[in-house]
Amino acid sequence: MDRTAGKESGYHAIPHCSIRRQSGGTLLIAMLCTACIVLFASKASAQCTARDVLQNRLTLKTTPSANTPPILVKSAFAVPVWRTITVGTFANSFALLNALDAAGCGIGGSAEEILARPAFTVGTTKTNVALFAVSAAELGFQTDTAPLADIYARAQKLGFRLATAEVAPQLRLQYFDQPMGEFLIGMEPIKTWKGEPVILTVANGGAGLVLIGRDGSADAEIPVASRFLFVRSNEAALAKAVHGVDEAAALGHY
């Protein structure tokens, strides 16, 4: 697959330096070329390797660990925003894939295939997206595993909506302080060329930050400890707004 196809956004080539064989100037120009390449490399250094992840965890504001007892979710608007990311920042999926490469993020074979599928699209407008990280156990499943379709159905009933496919790779590029051992399932399934449904997962397995694919079949059994990335449905957002108005009105009587 040609990863350089299409115009890229947020990804730049190494500055071109032309060395002319002129007496007295060759050495100086060569030194300047070396300096500009080193400067570029430092700006575009990988941030997904295990070493960089450790450094990010020490220097960035880290997200609290998810190793807390599950709290049963009763409605989407009662769940706090987990993280807000920005989508619509790349011209096309090829630019997004190149950005993942430049950051040194590991990309699984099925995940790479999904990013090349026609069904995978990127937003045309820069938009902030509020994400909610909820486990299947918090949705009320008490068995060890649960079918993916049942998990999604329960989440939608509570007012959540599945995130678009762009969210997972964008989160990978905006979540460099991910705790080790965390796996976040981030999207509705997209089919491979063979017709197999795949869901993207943003993960830190210990060897670096990765974007991988996993079985997205309706009957796929998912461990209930797994966390999913949802957005709020329009209905849930409206209910929250109405609820806020009611509270404000009630306070106005006192």
N, C-alpha and C positions, 0 to 999 in steps of 0.2 A: 504494500500500500504506500502511495506517495504521500508522505506527511507534510510536504511543502506546498501542496496544491492549494490554490485560493489565496486571497489576501489575508495577512495575519494582523491581529490586534494585540498589543501588549507584548510582542515578541520581536526582537530585532536581531538582525544578522551582525556578526562581528565586523566592526568598521574596517573598510578596505584601505590598505596601505600600499602604495606603489613605491617600489624601490628602484631608483634610477642609478645606473652605473656612471656616476659623475665623480670625478676626482675631488676628494675633500668633503663630499657631502653624503657619501654612501653610509658611512658609519653613523653619522648623526641621524639620518632618516631611519636607519634600521633600529636605533635605540628608541626613537619616537614610536615606531610601529610596535615594538615590544611593549612599551609602556601602555599604549592604547589597548592592546589585546589583554594585558593583565588587568587593566582597569575594568574592561568589559566583563572579564571572567569573574571578578570579585562582585560585580553588581548582579550577575546572573548565576551566582553559585547555587548549587543544589541545596534544597532545604528538607528533602524527604529521606535522606540517608539516616541510619541509626545514630551516627555521631551528631548530625545536625539536629535530630529530634531531641536528643538529650540536652543539647545546648539551648534549643528553643524552650524546653520545659524549665530550664533554669533562668532564662532571661525574659521570656514572655509571660503575660498574665495567663496562667493555666486555668483550664476549665475543671471544676470539681469532679472527682471521680464518681463513676456511676455505681460503685459498690455500696449501695445503700438499700435497706429493705424496701420492697415494692409497695407503693401506695396506690390503692385502687382508684382509677380515674373514673369519675362519674360524668364528666362532660368536658369537651375540648376547651371551653373558655375558662375552666378552672385550672388549667395547666399553664405554668409560666413559660415564656419564650426561652428556649434553650440557647439558641444562637441565631444571629441575623447575618446573612451573607448577601453578596451582590451577584446577580446574574445579568446576562445580556452584555457582557464586556468583551466578547470575541466575535469576529466577523463570521466564523464558521467553525465546524467541529474539528477541522484540520488544525486551525490556529490553537484551539483548546488542547488538542492532543500534543502539539508541539510545546505548549506551555508546561504541560505535565512532564514531558521529557526534559525540558530545560531545568525544572525544579528537582529532577532526579527521583521523581515518584515512580514506584514500581507499578506497572500496568499488566494485569492478567490477560491471557489470550482472549478469553470470551469478552472481557471488558473492552479491550481494544477493538474487537469486532463490532460490539454494540455501538461504539462511538462512530463507526464508519457506516452504520446502517442508515437508510433514508428516514426511518422513523425517529432517529435521534436528531433533534433540532436544537438550536440555541436561540435565545431571545434576541430580538432586534432592538430592544430598548433596555437601557440600563435600569435595573429595578432591584430594590432591597426585598429580600424574602425572609420572613420570620419562620424559624424552624422549631418544631417541638419533638423532642426525643422521648419516646415512650416505649416501654418493653411490652411484650405480649402478656407478661404476668400482671403488669399494671392495668392492662385492658380487661383483666378478670380471668385469664386462662390459668387453671390450676394444675394441669397435667404437665409432664416433662416437655412435651412438644405439642404443637398445634398446626393444623393445615394453614398454609399461607392465605387461602381464600377466606377462611374463617376469621383470621386476624384482621385482614383488610376490611371485611364486612363489619366487624365489631367496631373498628376505628371509625369508619364512616358513619355508623349509627350514633356514635358519641360526638360527631361534629368535626372530625378530622377529614382531610382530603389527601390523596397521594401526591407527593411532590413530583414535579416534572423531571425528566431524565437528566436535564442539565445540572440539577442541584448537586448530584453526587460528585462529578468531577470538579465543579466549582468549589464545593466544600473541601475537597482534597487540597485544592490550591490555597484555601483560606483557613486551614485548620492544621497548622504545623506543630501545635503543642498537644496533639492527641495522646491520651494516656495509653500506655502499652497494654495490649490485650483487649482493647475496645474495638468492636465491629458494629458499624452503623449501616443498616439497610435503607437505601435512600430513594426509591423510585418505583413507579409502576413498571411491569415487565415489558421488555422489548425482545422480539424474536430474532434469533441468529439467522444466517443464510439457510440453515437446515430446518428452520422453523421451531427451534427450541427456545422457550421463553427464559429470559435471563433478567435478574435484578442486580443492580450495581451495589457494591458494598464499600464503604470507606473504612479502612482498617489500619491498625498498628499492631502487627503480629510480633514485634520485637526486633525484626531485621530491617526496619524502615517503614515509611508510610507508603501505603499501596492503595490502588483502586482495583478491585477484583469483581468478578461476576459469580453468581451462584444460581442454583435452580430457582426459576420463577414460576414453576408450574402451580396451578391452583391447589393441587394436592400435596405439594412439597411440605414435609414436616419440618417446622422451624422450632428450635429450642425457645421456650417461653422467656428465657433470660435475655434473648436477643432484643436489641433496641432498634426501633424504626424511626425514620425521619418523616414527619407529617407536616402539613400546613393546615390552617383552619379553613373549613369550608365557609362559603359566603354566608350560609345560614347561621353558622356558629358565631361568626364575626358580628352579624346583625343582632343575634341574641345577646352577645356581650355588650354591645352598644346600648341596647334597650335596657338591659339590666343596670348599666351604669346610670342611665337617665333616671330610672326608677329610684335608685339609691340617692341620687342627688336631690330628687324631688322630696323624698322622705326626710332627708336631712334639713331641707328648707323649712319644714314645719316646726323645727325645734329652735 
